[in-house]
Amino acid sequence: MRRIPKPRPAALLLLAAFGVAAPSARAQEAPPTAETAAQMKPYVQDIAGSKLKFEMVPIPGGTFVLGSGEDEEDRKEDEGPTVKVEIAPFWMGAKEVTWDEFDEYCFSQDIKRKERAGVDLANQSEAEKKADASTRPTKPYADMTFGLGHDGNPAICMTHHSAMEYCRWLSAKTGFNYRLPTEAEWEYACRAGSTTPYNFGKDKDKLGDYAWYVENAQGPQKGGQKKPNAWGLYDMHGNVAEWCLDFYKPDAYAEFAKMGDLATRPVILPTAKEYPYVARGGSWDDDAEDLRSASRKVSNREWSVQDPQRPQSIWWHTDATFVGFRVVRPLVEQENLLGFRSPVVKGKGTR
């Protein structure tokens, strides 16, 4: 198994300060039941009943400045004002969720496999019963890869609701609390101790070493081919923009600043509305400035222009071949996210 590259010195200091093992350590073959940050290690999560697995990387808790300063090149108005934020420890997927993983959920491949094997579904574990009972996406009217690649490629074109429901299924399936990262968690993890526009510095000419974007890609690529950031996370810049938990507000950071000198675990909770939500990191279809650590991509109705259904699907964005997601697992979940699920309801038309 590969070793996660050694972090840069600044990230090592952060890791040591919070008692977390450096991500150069070999990933464990089972999820740890850590109770403290010092016990957090990289691990590999199996998806029961399949050959699928994915790697999770520990992210130390700490503080950072969310957003971009007014002097940052290509800065947009909704990236400020900057605010100091406190983040609790969590694990994050080293790579984006793949089609192989997403298909297990959205096309009920786990249930179909058990039925073929003659499994008595009524006598399964409670976790498996709960996973089987998860709400699944409606069948898309077209191939949602749109010819851009499937096996090993990041899943694309799912709505924010769909990504959240995948996380709920995955949590039931594994027994661990997986969800989308908050915007603040995502930017903190992307920066990995950096304060520059990109987690590797300011030089756009180096972007091709770390990211798939409009200059070097014509579609999403298999994860892990570019250099990771200092905490062992691949494709935080480019490849596919990644859903965050937050409902989008252009003045969100001003709201966070009202929490005081230090905003603790800030989040704008999702609503029953299907738009707008935040995706981070930029994509294969974006210019360099949209891949900056502070850049915010916002969903809108144009992401589903080709969807012929009325009402349009709450599961699929037919025109968002640039959006995907990765999962996080908090060491200790924050109170306002305990048991939280997507409020979107089919047929309500609350776009």
N, C-alpha and C positions, 0 to 999 in steps of 0.2 A: 504494500500500500504506500502511496506517495506520502511524503512528509510535507506539512504546510510550511512554506518558506518563513525564514526567521524574520521577525519584525524589525523595523528600523529602531534606533535607540530611543526616540521619544515615546514610541508605543510600548517598548519594553519597560520604561519607567512607569507608565500608566498601569501596565499589567502588574508589576511588582508592588506598586503602591496599594493596589486593592487585593493583593494576595491571590491572583489568578495565574494559572500556569500559562507560560508563553505558548502560542499556537504552533510552535515548532514540534511540540510533543505529538507522538503518534496517537491517532484517534482511537478511542476505545471501541470495541465491537458491540457495545450495548450502552443504552442511555444511562448516565449516572443518576443516582437519586441524591443529588447534592442538597445539603441544607444550608451551606455557607458558600460565599464566593470563592473561598480558598479551595473548595472541593470541586469546583467547576473544571471540567476537562473537555477537550474535543471528543466527539463520539459519532458513531454511525447508527442511524435509525433504520431498522428494518420495517417494512410494511407487511404485516402478518399475512400469510397465505400466498405471497408472491415472492419473486426474486428481486424485488425493488428495494433499494436502500439509498439513503442520502446522508451527507455529512453535515454535522452541526459544529459550529465554532463558538467558543465562549467569548463574550464581549464583557469586559470589566465595567462596573459602575463608575461613575465619575461626573464631572461637570464640563461643559463646553459652551461656546457661543453659537447659538442657532441663527442662521441667516447669513447674509452678506453685508459687508460694510458699504457705505455710499461710494467709496472710491474703487470698488471692485469693477473691473471691466465687464461689460455686457450684463450688469446687474439689472434686475427688474424690480418694480416697485413693491411687489408682494413678497420680496425676500427680506423685508425689514418691517419695523426696526429690529436690529439685532437684540437678542435677549439671552442672558445667562441661564442655562438649564441644567438641572440635575437629572441624571439617568441612573436607574437601578440596573444591576447585572442581568444579562440574558444571554441565551444562545441564539445564533443566527445561521441560517442555511449558508454553507460555503458557496453554493451555486443557486441559480434560479430553479424553480419547480419545472420539471420537464413534462413533455407530453406523456411519456411512459407512466409517470406518477399520476398526472391529472386524469388520464384515461381510466385508471383503476377506479377512480371515484365517479367521474361524470358518465361513463358508459356501464357502470355497475359490473365491471369485470371481476371484482372480488366475489360478488354474489353468484355470478354465472359460473365461475370456477368451482365454487363449493357445490353448486347444484349438479354440475357434471360429475363431481367426485362422490355424489350421494351423501353429502353431509346433512345430518339432521339439524336443520336450522333452528328448530325449537329448543334443542339441547345444547346450544352454544354458550359460551361465556356471556355474561351481561355486556361486556365491552363490545363483543362481536354483534350481539343483537342490537345494541345502540347504534353501531356503525351501519348495520344493514338498514336500519330505519331512517337513516339520514335522507333528507330531501335531495334529490339529484336533478341536474340540469335537464331541461327538455332537449330532445334531439335537435341539433342544428340543421338548418335547411341546406347547408353546404358544408364542404370540408373546411373546417376552420383553420387549417394550416395554410390554405390558399397556395399550396405548392411550394411553401417556403421551408419545408423540412419537418420531419416528425421524430424519428428515433433519436433520443438523446438531446433533442433540441428543446429550448424553453417553450412551455405552453404559452399560447397567445390568444388574443381575442375574447377572453372571458371578461365579464363585468366585475365590478367591485364586489357586488353581492355574491357572485359565483366564487370568487377567490375566498371570500369570508366563509362561505359554506363548505368549501374544500377543507379549510382549516378546522372547521367544526367536526367534519367527518374524520379527518386525520387524528384529531384529539381523541375521539371515541375509539378509533382503531388501535391507537398506540398506548392509550392511558396517560399521555402527557399533554400538557396544555400548549397547543400550537395555535398561533394566530398571525395576523398581519402586523408588521411593525408600525408603531406610531411614526408620524413624520419626524419627530424629534429623535426617536430611537434610530430611524433609518439614517438621518444625516450624521448623527454621532458615530454610528458604525462605519459609514462611508468615509468620514474624515479620518478615523483611526488616529486621532491625536494631531492631525494637520490643521492648519488655519488658512491654507492657500485655496485658490479656486478649485483645484483638483487635489485629490489625496496624495498625488506624487509631486505636486508643486504648481508652478504657474505656467510652465512652458507647454503651449498647445502642440508643439512639434513632437512631444513625447507621447501624445495621447494614443497613437497607434500601438504603442507597447502595452497599453492597459485596456483598450476599449475597441469594440466594433461600433463604427458610426458611419455617417454618410460617405466619408472619404475612403473607407476600406471594406464596406460590406453592402450587399444587395438583399440582405435578409438576416434574420436571427441566426446565430451560430451556436454550436455545442459549447457548453460552459467549460471554463477552466483552461482555455487555450491562450489567454492573455495573462499578463502578470497580475497577481493578486495585490490587494492593498496590505498595509502593515499588519492587519489582524487576520490575514488569510482568507479574505472574502474576494471572490472573483466577480468580474463584470459589474461592479458597483457603478462604474461609468459605462454607459452604452449597452449594447446587445438588445435588451428589452427594458423599457421603462417599467418600474416596479410599483405595484399598488401599495399604498400605505393605508392605515386604518382610517385616517382623518377625513371627515367632510371638509371640503375646501371653503375657506374664507380668506379673502385677500388681506384682511387685517388681523389674521389669527395671531401673529406675533405681538401685536399691540395688546391683544387680550391676554396673552401669556405674561406680558410685562406687568400687568396689573396684579399678578400674583406676588409681586415684591421683588427684592434684589435677586432672588433665585427662584425660578419657576421649577417646581418639582413635578416630574413626570407629566408634562402638559399633553393634552390631546383634545381635538375637536371631535366629539363623538358622532358617528354616523347617524343619519336620520332615515325616515321612510322614503325620502327622495332618492331617485336613481342617479341624479347629477346634482352638483359636480363633486368629484372626489380627486384625490391627489395621487399622482404617480411620480416617482423620483428616479433620477439617474440618467435620463435621456435614453435614446435607443439607436439601433442601426440606421434609422431613417432621419436622425437629427444631426444638426451642425454642432461643432465643438462647444459653442457657448451654452447649448442646452444640456450638456453633460456635466456642467459644474456641480459641485457638491450641494450648493444652495438652490439650484434651479428647481422650479416646481412646474410640472405638467398637469393640466387640469382637464378632466373629462367633460364632454359635452355631447349634444345630440348628433353631431356630425360623425361620432364614432360608430353610429348604427344606421347610417344613411341607406345602406343596401338591404337592411332587414325588411322583408316584405310583410312580416306579421303585423297584425293590428289587434291588440296592443303589441308593441315590439317586445322582444324577449328581455327578461330580466337577467338572463344567464349569459348571453353572447353579444359582443360588439363586433358586428360584421366588418367594420372599417378600422379596427384597432389592431392591425398586424404588428404593432410596435409595443404592445403592452403585455406584461406578464407579472410575476410576483415571486417572492421568496418568503419563507416562514421564519418566525422567531418563537422561542420558548422562554418566557420569563422565569428567573429563579424563584421569585415570589411575585405573584400577580398583583397589580395595583387594584385597589378596591373598586374603582369605577369601571373596571373591565372584567370583574369576576362574573362569569356566566354570560357575558355580553354576546349577542348574536345580531346578525344583520336584521334591521327592522323592515327591509323592503318586502312587500307582499305582492305576489302575482295578481295582475288584474286591477290593481288599485290605481294605476295610471298617475302616480305621484312624481312625474318627471320634473 
